[in-house]
Amino acid sequence: MLYYLFFLNWLISHNLQLMFKSSSLVQNITYLTDSVNKNFHHLSIKRQELVPSPF
């Protein structure tokens, strides 16, 4: 019984660690895509400033 509890405790902690790692990975990916989108937006704005728009 005690062994089972230890195993359960280890399993829960291990899964929590995996969840935290994956969530941080997801956060990093969203942060990267967000920064890329911002940079792309900034570049497109700069390009619009350089090239006069036909309108």
C-alpha positions in Angstrom: 0.0 0.0 0.0 2.8 2.4 0.9 4.6 1.5 -2.2 1.5 2.3 -4.3 1.2 5.7 -2.7 4.9 6.5 -3.4 4.4 5.4 -7.0 1.3 7.5 -7.3 3.1 10.5 -5.8 6.0 10.1 -8.2 3.6 9.7 -11.2 1.7 12.9 -10.3 4.8 15.0 -9.7 6.4 13.6 -12.9 3.3 14.5 -14.9 3.2 18.0 -13.3 6.8 18.6 -14.3 6.0 17.5 -17.9 3.0 19.8 -18.0 5.0 22.7 -16.7 7.7 22.0 -19.3 5.2 21.8 -22.1 3.4 24.9 -21.0 6.7 26.8 -20.9 7.5 25.5 -24.3 4.1 26.6 -25.6 4.7 30.0 -24.0 8.1 30.3 -25.7 6.6 29.4 -29.1 3.8 31.9 -28.7 6.3 34.5 -27.6 8.4 33.8 -30.6 5.6 34.0 -33.1 4.3 37.1 -31.5 7.7 38.8 -31.8 8.0 37.7 -35.4 4.6 39.0 -36.1 5.5 42.3 -34.5 8.7 42.6 -36.4 6.9 41.7 -39.7 4.3 44.4 -39.0 7.0 46.9 -38.2 8.8 46.0 -41.4 5.7 46.3 -43.5 5.0 49.7 -41.9 8.5 50.8 -42.8 8.1 49.6 -46.3 4.9 51.6 -46.7 6.7 54.7 -45.5 9.5 54.1 -47.9 7.4 53.3 -50.9 4.6 55.8 -51.5 1.3 54.1 -51.7 -0.8 54.6 -54.9 -3.7 55.8 -52.8 
